[in-house]
């Protein structure tokens, strides 16, 4: 009897109720907490990359002008600064909205709604990746920008900008000392472009800072990898949801909510990438 009393005494609390285990902190499951930990560490990684970009940019006397670098768009559109990247950003933002709707339908245990809105989210992410692939192809194949060569740049010497090769040089625009000016000409032989200083001396134009190309491809590529991974996970979870796997769990489609946290993080990071590369 004494042994039985001791055993029962350890199984009950002061108010006589059986102990039901520890309460989840912040009313979040283990899976959600792990996702938040991952996103926090990933945020530190992106922050380090963007801070490095800012440090290198402000340590150099010249830097490419985004309005010139990103002024082209598909179907032969030129001199339309930031039009194409704005469309890319719009696709990603809309996909974040559709992800919110998928999570809402999951809380309502609506299988068809979850699958429909996740499918639209996947289309938005795939569209963004397609646009980024075109932008990379244009910068590498048409503009000849690589991780080691940057044909875009600015100079700080005043004079007259000359266009053409060494045998046929035409006088172009003038520029003031200290003003930024694009040294790259679309469709031209950028290795032969020259400029003349105010003293009349013709100088070979130099390439822009090498760090720009390396940082652009690395940071946007790293973000693009996150988008690609997100699209893959979204597709897997959508297929699982369509098969009825999450219906039996009766937990409000928590897996959909967890991938939604990741997708919103990817969209938020793009806002900062868009700011530092395309606006500043």
C-alpha positions, 0 to 999 in steps of 0.5 A, spaced: 500 500 500 505 504 501 508 503 495 502 504 491 501 511 494 508 513 493 507 511 485 500 515 485 504 521 488 509 522 483 503 521 477 499 527 480 500 534 481 498 538 487 490 539 484 490 532 483 490 532 475 495 527 471 501 531 468 500 532 461 507 534 459 511 540 458 507 546 454 510 548 448 513 555 448 510 561 445 504 556 443 509 553 437 510 546 435 517 543 435 517 544 428 515 551 427 521 553 432 526 549 428 524 553 422 524 560 426 531 558 428 533 556 421 530 562 418 534 566 424 541 563 422 539 564 414 538 572 416 545 573 419 548 569 413 544 574 408 546 580 412 553 578 412 553 578 405 549 585 404 554 588 409 560 586 405 557 589 399 556 595 402 563 596 405 566 594 398 561 599 394 563 605 399 570 603 399 571 604 392 571 611 388 566 609 382 560 604 382 555 602 376 549 606 376 543 601 376 539 605 371 544 603 366 546 596 368 538 594 368 535 598 363 534 592 358 528 588 358 525 582 353 523 583 346 528 588 345 526 593 350 532 598 352 532 604 356 527 602 361 530 602 367 528 597 372 522 595 369 523 588 368 526 587 375 520 590 378 516 585 374 520 580 377 519 583 384 511 583 383 511 576 381 514 574 388 510 579 392 504 576 389 506 569 390 507 571 398 500 573 398 497 566 395 502 563 400 498 566 405 491 564 402 494 557 402 495 557 410 488 560 411 485 554 407 489 549 411 487 552 418 480 551 415 482 544 413 480 545 406 484 540 402 482 543 395 483 550 397 490 549 400 492 545 393 489 551 389 493 556 392 499 552 393 499 551 386 499 559 384 505 560 389 509 555 385 507 558 379 509 565 382 516 562 384 517 559 377 516 565 374 521 569 378 526 564 377 525 564 369 526 572 369 532 571 373 535 566 368 533 571 363 537 577 366 543 573 368 543 570 360 542 578 358 548 580 363 553 574 361 551 573 354 550 580 351 553 585 356 559 581 357 559 581 365 562 576 369 564 574 376 571 577 374 569 582 368 565 588 369 563 592 363 559 597 367 563 603 371 563 610 372 569 615 372 570 622 375 574 626 370 571 631 366 571 632 359 568 629 352 565 622 351 568 619 345 564 613 342 567 608 336 574 605 335 580 607 334 579 609 326 572 612 327 571 616 333 565 620 334 564 625 339 559 624 344 556 627 351 560 631 355 560 630 363 562 634 369 568 632 374 565 628 379 559 626 376 558 618 374 557 616 367 556 609 364 562 607 360 559 601 357 555 602 350 550 597 349 551 593 342 558 596 341 565 594 342 566 596 349 573 594 349 575 600 344 571 605 347 575 611 349 574 618 353 578 625 352 579 629 358 578 636 358 586 637 356 584 634 350 588 627 352 584 621 349 585 615 354 582 608 354 576 607 358 577 602 364 572 597 366 568 598 372 570 595 379 570 587 379 567 586 385 560 588 382 559 582 378 562 577 383 557 580 388 551 581 384 552 573 381 553 571 388 548 574 392 542 574 387 544 567 385 544 565 393 537 568 393 535 564 387 537 558 390 533 559 396 527 560 391 529 554 387 529 550 394 522 553 396 519 551 389 521 544 390 519 544 397 512 547 395 511 542 390 512 536 395 508 539 400 502 540 395 503 533 392 502 530 399 496 535 401 493 533 395 494 525 397 490 527 403 496 525 407 495 531 412 488 530 413 489 525 418 493 529 422 488 534 424 493 540 425 491 545 421 496 543 415 502 545 420 507 543 414 503 548 409 504 553 415 512 552 416 513 552 408 509 558 408 514 561 413 520 560 409 517 563 403 515 569 406 522 570 409 525 569 401 520 574 399 523 579 405 530 578 403 529 579 396 526 586 398 533 588 401 537 585 395 532 589 390 534 595 394 542 595 394 543 592 387 537 595 383 535 602 387 542 605 391 
